[in-house]
Amino acid sequence: MHREMFQRRSLTVSSTRVLALILLQGVCVWSVKIHTVNAVLGGSVVLPSEHRREDVKSADWLINNTIIVEYVNNNEPVYKAKGQIKGSFKMNSHNLSLAISNIRQEHNGEFQLTGIDKRGTQISTTTFKLLVHESTLKVHITQEPPVRLNNTCTITLTCNASGPPGATFSWSGHRTGNDASVQFSLKPEDGSVRMKCSAQRNPNEKDEQEVIIKCANTTNGTAPIVVVTLAPPTDTDILWWYVYHIAIPAAGGLCLLILSIAVGVCYCKKKNAEGNEDNTCYADITIGRKDNPQLQGQLLDHT
């Protein structure tokens, strides 16, 4: 009787321990840590890895459960991304970290690194949640009331950055500096000078603004005034705008037109070769044939 009760109690304790072990293992399996990474449209980011490349037999990077990079036995990685994100991934040559460039909205989602080590054991899965957003960093230069004394203008400019705090500043042009504000003096004979403020919150968020400042004489002989205007785009800015918005689209349209003409000519020649009597197709007639009486006769016969 006592032995039977003892056996039942032992069985109950053992079952409880097994159940507790299963629950603990379940917690361990499902408590996957997800690293949140923020990225800016058009920027770049690196998803790190704690595994050395030579220690891993095979590995895959996935985005939203779709394989985008495949690595096996020290061979070069095979990139399988398609669509808008194709060509934006690069695996590090020393480890399995993944560099993502030219970030788009299509990069939003969950990235996972899975694989098997040299012993055939599955490596710990690393998960990242990539959040893509537009940059909120916009630079705006403001001017404090200038001090005008003895034909000299003392000017203070402040660089303001929109969005969250933490932006760093740098000034270039007539004066340089690394603070949000910069102060300098000008005289009318100095003419117009340029000042540019550049702000950066992280490697992917940058913006800048440039102004033209002038300490100008007045016609009534009073103290000079300060004139601050936004700097117009430089010749380089205009050139790049022309290349991206006019030259490249125009070149693409021209190539498409040439390709369409070539396809049309080939199609017409093929139809003529097959004995097609469609008289409206004269794609192979060139300038100068009107002087050939024999050719003119052939054309008139068709009509």
Secondary structure, 3 states (H helix, E strand, C coil): CHHHHHHHHHHHHHHHHHHHHHHHHHHHHHCCCEEEEEEECCCCEEECCCCEHHHEEEEEEEECCEEEEEEECCCCCEECCCHHHCCCEEECCCECCEEECCCCHHHCEEEEEEEEECCCCECCCEEEEEEEECCCCCEEEEECCCEEECCEEEEEEEEEECCCCCCEEEEEECCCECCCEEEEEECHHHCEEEEEEEEEEECCEEEEEEEEEEEECCCCCCCCEEEEEECCCCHHHHHHHHHHHHHHHHHHHHHHHHHHHHHHHHHHHHHHHCCCCCCCCCCCCCCCHHHCHHHHHHHHHHC
